[in-house]
Amino acid sequence: MKVLQFTIPVSHEKSVIVERVCLPYHYPYLHRHKEIQLTWIRKGEGTLIVGNNMHDYSAGDVFLIGANLPHVFKSNPEYFDHNSNKKIEALTVFFNPEGTLLPLFNMAEMKPALTFFQQYQQGFKVPHSIADKVVAAMVALDKASGLDQIIQFFNLIKGITSAKCKLSPLSTYGNLPGITENEGIRIGNIYNYIIQHYSEAITLEDVAKVAYMTPESFCRYFKKHTGNTFISFLNEIRINEACKKLIAHKFESINNVAYKCGFSSITNFNRVFKCVIGVTPKGYIDSYNNNVISLNRAAG
């Protein structure tokens, strides 16, 4: 069996690494790396798990993920269907201000940029107001070579740091980057198990076995290293998937969605849904439909 690493090494053939991928689905394992990651989702939908938080993603979204910040782009379930023709496409830029680029970021003119990345170590979603500018710089960087690539990198940094609005962090649990490699592998295995089995009746005993711990020890460990309780993380995964199913209009009933997302009763589903989202499942569908109608009217 292949041993999965938690800290993934990124090629250091260049100071700035550009990676273009076209695959059936995103790399499905929680991991981290020393480089800051800037990813433009060209095609694909799913959930981005960063540290202790979850964020939906779709085509057009751009995310900056801080150095050593554990993350996984979890493609929607249909991308893993053997009969699916769906593909994901993404363009990613990796760079490490504290590696080979350190002399560059130590320049007086670059100190504000270095401070910016230190301030946003927990990452952020690039706001729509500058997303087109950032994507254009990423594409230009991908096409460039040699000295021109460094010039385009300057343009990219200028674009990223031009955001005038307050940027919300992707993760709100600041101690996660400090976990050891072995702890990261164990947490990754736990996350992967929950992500793959959320639709089933997962028990505390089941997931504790994955971590080779007693249930009591596992509860303390998971809370300490993720900032979440096991139940709250599992519920967020399930409700996140339920939201996608509800607005896709490909379900027979709300009850059907509840059972397909791992809930054994509609009463519990409704209670957890309102606790996580703030409204009932029906209220969520009505709100979504009203927003769609409003957007269509505005476009018309």
C-alpha positions as CSV (number, residue, x, y, z in Angstrom):
1,M,0.0,0.0,0.0
2,K,1.3,3.4,-0.9
3,V,2.0,5.6,2.1
4,L,0.4,9.0,1.6
5,Q,2.4,12.0,2.8
6,F,0.8,14.9,4.7
7,T,3.4,17.5,3.7
8,I,3.5,17.3,-0.1
9,P,6.8,18.3,-1.7
10,V,6.5,20.8,-4.6
11,S,9.0,20.8,-7.4
12,H,11.7,23.4,-7.0
13,E,13.0,23.6,-10.6
14,K,11.8,27.2,-10.6
15,S,11.2,29.9,-8.0
16,V,7.6,30.1,-9.0
17,I,5.8,26.9,-9.9
18,V,2.7,27.0,-12.2
19,E,0.6,23.8,-12.5
20,R,-2.3,23.3,-14.9
21,V,-4.4,20.2,-14.3
22,C,-7.3,18.5,-16.1
23,L,-8.4,15.4,-14.3
24,P,-11.6,13.5,-13.4
25,Y,-11.5,15.0,-9.9
26,H,-9.2,16.9,-7.5
27,Y,-6.5,15.2,-5.4
28,P,-8.8,13.8,-2.7
29,Y,-6.5,13.8,0.4
30,L,-5.9,16.3,3.1
31,H,-2.4,17.7,2.7
32,R,-0.2,20.7,3.1
33,H,3.0,22.1,1.7
34,K,5.5,24.9,2.5
35,E,4.4,27.0,-0.5
36,I,1.6,29.5,-0.7
37,Q,-1.0,28.2,-3.2
38,L,-3.1,30.3,-5.5
39,T,-5.7,28.2,-7.3
40,W,-8.2,29.3,-10.0
41,I,-11.0,26.7,-10.5
42,R,-11.6,26.8,-14.3
43,K,-14.0,23.8,-14.2
44,G,-15.5,21.8,-11.4
45,E,-17.6,22.0,-8.3
46,G,-17.2,20.7,-4.7
47,T,-16.1,21.6,-1.2
48,L,-12.8,23.1,-0.2
49,I,-11.9,22.1,3.4
50,V,-9.2,24.3,4.8
51,G,-8.1,23.9,8.4
52,N,-11.3,23.7,10.4
53,N,-13.7,25.3,7.8
54,M,-15.5,24.3,4.7
55,H,-16.3,26.4,1.6
56,D,-18.2,25.5,-1.6
57,Y,-16.3,26.1,-4.8
58,S,-17.4,26.3,-8.5
59,A,-16.0,27.4,-11.8
60,G,-14.5,30.9,-11.6
61,D,-13.5,30.8,-8.0
62,V,-10.0,31.8,-6.9
63,F,-8.5,30.8,-3.5
64,L,-5.3,31.7,-1.8
65,I,-4.2,29.0,0.7
66,G,-1.4,29.9,3.1
67,A,1.8,28.0,3.6
68,N,1.5,24.8,5.7
69,L,-2.3,25.1,5.9
70,P,-4.0,21.7,5.6
71,H,-6.5,21.6,2.8
72,V,-8.3,19.4,0.3
73,F,-10.5,20.2,-2.7
74,K,-13.2,17.6,-2.4
75,S,-15.0,17.2,-5.8
76,N,-18.7,16.6,-5.7
77,P,-19.7,12.9,-5.5
78,E,-20.7,12.7,-9.2
79,Y,-17.1,13.3,-10.3
80,F,-16.1,9.9,-8.8
81,D,-18.7,8.0,-10.8
82,H,-17.0,5.7,-13.2
83,N,-19.5,6.5,-15.9
84,S,-19.1,10.3,-15.4
85,N,-17.6,12.4,-18.2
86,K,-17.1,15.3,-15.9
87,K,-13.6,16.8,-15.6
88,I,-12.0,19.4,-13.3
89,E,-9.7,22.0,-14.6
90,A,-7.6,24.3,-12.5
91,L,-4.6,26.6,-12.7
92,T,-2.4,26.8,-9.6
93,V,0.6,29.0,-8.7
94,F,2.9,27.9,-5.9
95,F,5.5,30.2,-4.3
96,N,7.4,30.4,-1.0
97,P,8.3,33.9,0.2
98,E,10.6,32.3,2.8
99,G,12.4,30.1,0.3
100,T,14.3,30.9,-2.9
101,L,12.2,34.1,-3.2
102,L,13.2,35.4,0.2
103,P,15.8,38.0,-1.2
104,L,13.1,39.3,-3.5
105,F,10.6,39.7,-0.6
106,N,13.2,41.3,1.5
107,M,13.4,44.3,-0.9
108,A,12.0,47.4,0.6
109,E,9.4,47.7,-2.2
110,M,8.2,44.1,-1.5
111,K,7.9,44.4,2.3
112,P,4.2,45.4,2.1
113,A,3.5,42.3,0.1
114,L,5.4,40.1,2.6
115,T,3.4,41.6,5.4
116,F,0.2,41.0,3.4
117,F,0.9,37.2,3.1
118,Q,1.9,37.0,6.7
119,Q,-1.4,38.7,7.7
120,Y,-3.4,36.2,5.6
121,Q,-1.7,32.9,6.6
122,Q,-5.1,31.4,7.0
123,G,-5.8,32.1,3.3
124,F,-8.8,33.8,1.7
125,K,-11.1,33.6,-1.3
126,V,-10.1,36.2,-3.9
127,P,-12.9,38.8,-4.1
128,H,-14.8,39.2,-7.4
129,S,-13.7,42.8,-7.7
130,I,-10.1,41.7,-8.4
131,A,-10.6,38.0,-9.5
132,D,-10.5,38.8,-13.3
133,K,-7.2,40.8,-12.8
134,V,-5.7,38.0,-10.7
135,V,-6.7,35.3,-13.2
136,A,-5.3,37.3,-16.1
137,A,-2.0,37.6,-14.3
138,M,-2.0,33.8,-13.5
139,V,-2.6,33.0,-17.2
140,A,0.2,35.4,-18.3
141,L,2.5,33.8,-15.7
142,D,1.7,30.3,-17.1
143,K,2.6,31.4,-20.6
144,A,5.8,33.2,-19.7
145,S,9.3,31.8,-19.3
146,G,12.6,33.0,-17.9
147,L,12.8,36.6,-16.8
148,D,9.4,37.3,-18.2
149,Q,7.9,34.8,-15.7
150,I,9.4,36.8,-12.8
151,I,7.9,40.0,-14.3
152,Q,4.5,38.4,-14.5
153,F,4.9,37.2,-11.0
154,F,5.3,40.8,-9.9
155,N,2.1,41.7,-11.7
156,L,0.3,38.8,-9.9
157,I,1.5,39.9,-6.5
158,K,0.4,43.4,-7.3
159,G,-3.0,42.1,-8.3
160,I,-3.5,39.9,-5.2
161,T,-2.5,42.6,-2.8
162,S,-4.7,45.2,-4.4
163,A,-7.8,44.0,-2.6
164,K,-9.4,47.0,-0.7
165,C,-12.1,45.1,1.1
166,K,-11.6,43.1,4.3
167,L,-10.7,39.4,3.5
168,S,-12.3,36.7,5.5
169,P,-9.9,33.9,6.5
170,L,-10.6,30.4,5.0
171,S,-9.6,28.8,8.4
172,T,-10.4,30.2,11.8
173,Y,-8.3,27.8,13.8
174,G,-4.8,29.3,13.9
175,N,-2.9,26.4,15.5
176,L,-3.4,23.8,12.7
177,P,-0.2,24.6,10.7
178,G,1.9,23.6,13.8
179,I,0.8,19.9,13.7
180,T,3.6,17.3,13.2
181,E,3.9,15.2,10.1
182,N,2.6,12.1,11.9
183,E,-0.3,14.0,13.4
184,G,-1.1,15.3,10.0
185,I,-1.2,11.8,8.4
186,R,-3.5,10.6,11.2
187,I,-5.8,13.6,10.9
188,G,-5.8,13.2,7.1
189,N,-6.9,9.6,7.5
190,I,-9.7,10.6,9.8
191,Y,-10.9,13.4,7.4
192,N,-10.7,11.1,4.4
193,Y,-12.7,8.4,6.2
194,I,-15.5,10.8,7.2
195,I,-15.6,12.4,3.7
196,Q,-15.9,9.0,2.0
197,H,-18.5,7.5,4.5
198,Y,-20.6,10.6,5.5
199,S,-23.7,9.1,3.9
200,E,-23.4,6.0,6.1
201,A,-24.2,5.5,9.8
202,I,-20.7,6.5,11.1
203,T,-20.3,6.0,14.8
204,L,-17.7,7.5,17.1
205,E,-16.2,3.9,17.6
206,D,-15.8,3.5,13.8
207,V,-13.8,6.7,13.3
208,A,-11.8,6.1,16.5
209,K,-10.6,2.8,15.1
210,V,-9.3,4.6,12.0
211,A,-7.2,6.7,14.4
212,Y,-6.2,3.7,16.5
213,M,-7.6,5.3,19.6
214,T,-10.2,4.7,22.2
215,P,-13.4,6.9,21.6
216,E,-12.5,9.0,24.7
217,S,-9.0,9.7,23.5
218,F,-10.1,10.3,20.0
219,C,-12.6,13.0,21.0
220,R,-9.9,15.0,22.9
221,Y,-7.4,14.5,20.1
222,F,-9.8,15.6,17.3
223,K,-10.9,18.7,19.1
224,K,-7.4,19.7,20.0
225,H,-6.0,19.3,16.5
226,T,-8.9,20.5,14.4
227,G,-10.9,22.9,16.5
228,N,-14.0,20.8,15.8
229,T,-15.8,18.1,17.6
230,F,-16.2,14.9,15.6
231,I,-20.0,15.3,15.5
232,S,-19.8,19.0,14.4
233,F,-17.4,18.2,11.6
234,L,-19.5,15.2,10.4
235,N,-22.7,17.3,10.6
236,E,-21.1,20.1,8.6
237,I,-20.0,17.6,5.9
238,R,-23.5,16.1,5.7
239,I,-25.3,19.4,5.7
240,N,-22.9,20.8,3.0
241,E,-23.8,17.9,0.8
242,A,-27.5,18.3,1.6
243,C,-27.4,21.9,0.5
244,K,-26.0,21.0,-2.9
245,K,-28.7,18.3,-3.4
246,L,-31.5,20.6,-2.3
247,I,-30.7,23.3,-4.9
248,A,-29.8,20.9,-7.7
249,H,-33.6,19.9,-7.8
250,K,-32.6,16.3,-8.5
251,F,-34.3,14.8,-5.4
252,E,-37.6,13.2,-4.7
253,S,-38.2,14.9,-1.3
254,I,-36.4,16.6,1.5
255,N,-36.7,13.3,3.5
256,N,-34.8,11.6,0.6
257,V,-32.0,14.1,0.8
258,A,-31.8,13.6,4.6
259,Y,-31.4,9.9,4.4
260,K,-28.9,10.0,1.5
261,C,-26.7,12.4,3.6
262,G,-26.5,10.0,6.5
263,F,-29.4,11.2,8.8
264,S,-31.6,8.5,10.3
265,S,-34.5,10.8,11.0
266,I,-36.0,13.9,9.3
267,T,-36.5,15.5,12.7
268,N,-32.8,15.3,13.4
269,F,-31.9,16.5,9.9
270,N,-34.2,19.6,10.2
271,R,-32.7,20.4,13.6
272,V,-29.1,20.1,12.5
273,F,-29.7,21.9,9.2
274,K,-31.2,24.9,11.0
275,C,-28.3,24.9,13.5
276,V,-25.7,24.9,10.8
277,I,-27.3,27.0,8.1
278,G,-29.7,29.2,10.2
279,V,-32.9,28.3,8.3
280,T,-34.9,25.1,7.7
281,P,-34.3,23.0,4.5
282,K,-37.5,24.4,3.0
283,G,-36.5,27.9,3.9
284,Y,-33.1,27.4,2.3
285,I,-34.8,26.2,-1.0
286,D,-37.2,29.1,-1.0
287,S,-34.4,31.6,-0.4
288,Y,-32.3,30.1,-3.2
289,N,-35.2,30.1,-5.6
290,N,-36.1,33.8,-4.8
291,N,-32.5,34.8,-5.4
292,V,-32.5,33.0,-8.8
293,I,-35.7,34.8,-9.7
294,S,-34.3,38.2,-8.7
295,L,-31.1,37.6,-10.6
296,N,-33.0,36.6,-13.8
297,R,-35.2,39.7,-13.5
298,A,-32.1,41.9,-13.1
299,A,-30.5,40.3,-16.1
300,G,-33.6,40.7,-18.1
